[in-house]
Amino acid sequence: MKKEQIKVEYTIYNSIEELSSDYQELWQSALEARKFSHSPYSNFTVGAAIELDNGEIITGTNQENASFPAGLCAERTAMYRAGIQAPDQKFKKIAIAASRKDSNQLASAPPCGGCRQVMLEFEKRHQQGFELLFTDASGKFIVINKPTDLFPFSFVF
């Protein structure tokens, strides 16, 4: 028997002002996208913004449905949209912003397991990782280097 250990390196920023200007711009796009969230059941609005290699920003929001499995997270909405609108562009960064409806107080918003899986597949498709920005439960900003850091034992063909 041999024990191994997985370590994930990430960066914590205490405020938006500590982030680089390109991250601040991407974050604002994710915040703006939340306005278009369709979340009548959870009242939890999520916006995602992806910066592509060419500098274009693609956004997405969570879309809920009374048949709960039929809804879709903001991250996947943005990634699938990018896959359609700019299929040859690689992802550079993704920002995920969440809050309760009618609130500006940020909520913790790391990607769910389904979104992590889709991120891994885009990472493999593009043969390039991309950074992730989201907030933790205390409102600090977390930057992860690449999707595989969030999901080390992935299921990818």
PyMOL commands that set and color helices and strands:
alter all, ss='L'
color gray80, all
select helices_A, chain A and resi 16-18+21-36+68-70+74-85+113-126+147-150
alter helices_A, ss='H'
color red, helices_A
select strands_A, chain A and resi 10-13+44-52+57-61+91-100+131-135+141-144
alter strands_A, ss='S'
color yellow, strands_A
deselect
rebuild
show_as cartoon
